[in-house]
Amino acid sequence: MSLRICILETDVLRPELIAQYQGYGRMFEQLFSRQPIAAEFDVYNVMNGDYPAEDERFDAYLVTGSKADSFGDDPWIQTLKAYLLKLYERGEKLLGVCFGHQLLALTLGGKAERADKGWGVGIHRYSLAAHAPWMDPQVSELTLLISHQDQVTELPEGATVIASSDFCPNAAYHIGDQVLCFQGHPEFVHDYSRALLDARQTALGDEVYAKAVASLATEHQGDLVGEWMLRFIQQPAKAGDSAV
């Protein structure tokens, strides 16, 4: 049986990138289609008020990245937070990436804000702070494409850090077997990351831009994280499950 995943899309791509990349929902579909676990997807753009029907049920709900601030007061963000809290209280599995990683932390009692360390862009390397059965294949460190200037600065109660760096201490976390979040973008490919860097070159500054472009010569482990996510969804729910 295929896993059923609801992708809650929280952005619309830049107009010049839509033809090639379509949207973050499509990027996640492509990422997961390369994994050894079968899955099918429904994509809802919650910026536009699009949500599943009340009686729809999924194996997991994934919140994508966005150019919006997770701590913003936009009505659609507040609506999404209320929806996610309802799902969490119902016991649904929740996954978040970048904006989604931050929004879930906020929704569940943590803190996210503009980071004083500035933009994180290009390929970034993390130490793994915990291992769990669903983190298979296992690795000693993790590299991911990133694009963010906000960070989770306080984790929700009960959260376990999975990956961290000096630049981003709370780069990935999970809460038992119910919530799994990553600051980095497993769904990104190098060409899309380069397009974002080029579009933001002025805002980033020449030094940050140049270092980020140079980092793209390195491979990243987005496919590995995609497999971890599916294994996390696939595992049976168990009370008190945690990484050791």
N, C-alpha and C positions, 0 to 999 in steps of 0.2 A: 504493500500500500504506500502511495506517495504521501509525504507530509503536505499538509495544506497550510500555506503561510500567507498571512495578510500583510502587505507592505503599505505602511502609512507614509505616503510621499509628502515631504514638507517643503518643497521648493519647485521652481520651474527653472530649467536651465537658461543660460544666456542664449538669445535668439540665434546667434551664429553657430551654436554648438548643438542645437536641437536635431538638425537633420542627421548628424552622425551618431549622436549618443542618446537621443530621445528623452531620457529622464533618468533619475536615480532609481526608480522602480525597475526600469529596463536593465540598468547596470547590475542590480542585484539578481535579477532573473538570469542574466548571463553568467554571473559569478557562480550561482548555485547550480546551474546546469552543467558545470564542469566537475561537480563533486560526485563521489560514489554513492550518495544517498539520493533517492528520487524525491522530487518535490514539485509542487504546482503552486501557482501564485495568483492572487488577486491584488491589484494595485488601486489604491484610493488616494487621490490628492486632497489632503485635509486642509490645505491652504484655501482650496475652493469649496470647502464644506462637504466634501465627498467622504462618506463613511459607509461601512458595511451595514446591511439590514440588521435589525435588532436580533433576529433569530439565526443569523449566520454564525457558524462556529469554525474556528481554525485551531491548528496545533500550536501556532505562535503568531505574535504580532511584532513586526519590525518597524521601528521609526528611523527614517533616513536622515541624512545630513541636510543642512539648509544654510543659506546666507543670513537668515534671521538670527537674532540673539535669543537663546533659550530662556533668558531672564526678561525678555521683553513683555510688554503688556498688551500686545496685539490681541484682539478678540479671538482669532483663530488659534493662537497659542494657548490661551486660557481654556478654550473649549477642548483642545487636545489633552491638556493636563488633566482635566476632569474625566475625560474618557479613559485615559491611561490608568488613573487611580481606580476607576470602576473595574477595569479589567484586572488590575493587580489584586483588588479585594475579592474578585471572583476566582482567583487562583490561576489565571491565564499566564502562559509563558510570554515574556516580553524581552525584546532585543532592541538595542539602540546603537547607532553609529553617529559620531560627531555631535551634531545638534541633538540627535536622539539620545545619545549617551548622557549629555548634559541635562536634557529635559527630564529624563527618567530619574536622575539623581535629585533634581529639584522637586519633582513630584513626590518622591518618597522620603523627603526630609533632609536631603543634602544641600549643597550650595554650589552654584556655578556662576562665574563672573568673568569679566575681561581680565586676561592674564597680564601681570606686570612684565612678563618676559617677552611680550610682543608676538609677532606672527610665527607660527610653526608651519613650515612648508617643505615640500620635497619628500625625500625618503628619511624616515626617522627610525632609530634603533632603540629597543626597549629591553630591559632585563625582565625575566619572568620571575614573579614574586610568589607564585603558587602553581600547583599542578593538580588537575582533576582528571577523572577517568575519561571525560569527553574531550580532553585536550590531547587528541591522538590524530596524527603522529605527534610525538613529543619533540620539542626543540629546546635549546639552552637559552636562546634569545630570539627576539622577534623584530622584523623590519616591516614597516608599513608606510604607504603614501599618506601624507597628512596635509591638511589645509585648514588652519584654525587660529583664531586669536583669543578665544574663550577657553576656559578649562573648568573641570570639576575641582573645586578647592576643598570641599568637605563631602565625604561619602555618606550615603544614608546609613542608618543603623543596620547592622547585620551584614554589611557589604564586605567582601574580601577582594583586595587588590590582586589582579592577575599580572599586569604588566606596568612597569614604571620606568622613568628616566629622571635625571636631574631637571630637565626642561618641563616634564609633565609627570609628576609623581603618581597621579591617579589616571593613568592612560587606559586602563581596562579594569573592570570589576565584575563580580557576579554576586547575586544575593541568593544563596542556596541553589536550588535547581529551577528557580523561577525567572530570574532576571540576569541578562548577560549583555554587557555594553563595552564598546571600544571607541576611543577617541579617534583613532586612525580610520582610514577608508579602505577596507578590503575590496570594495567594488570598483575602486579607481584603477585605471590603466595609465601607463606612463604618458601616452599622448594626451589624454584628457588632463592630467596633472600639469603638463607643459602648457596646454592652452590656458588653464587658469592662471598659471604663473605669468604668462605673457600679458594677460588681461589686467593683472594686478601689479605689473612691474613698477609703476610709479608709486603706488601705495606702499609696496614692500621696501623700496629703496634698492639701489644697485648692488650693494654688498649681499643683502639677504637673497635677492633674486639670483645673483650669480652662484651663490653656494647651493641654492635649491636646485637650479638647473644642473649643476655638476653632480649633485647627488642622484639624479635620475639615471646615471650610468649603472647604478646598483639595482639588482632585482629586489622585489618586495614579496612578502609572503601572504598576500591577500587570499590566494586560493586555500592556504592552510587555515586561515581564520574562517573562511567560508565553510570549510569542512567541520571545524570546531563548532560553529554555530548550528549546523544541521545535526551533529551528534548531540549537542546540548538539548535541542528540541526533541530529538528522538528518544533520549533516555527517560525511563519512567520516573514520575515524580516520587520523591522520597522525603519524608520529614527529616529535617536536620542535615540534609546533604550539604557538604562543603568541601572546598579544596583543602588539601593537606600538603 
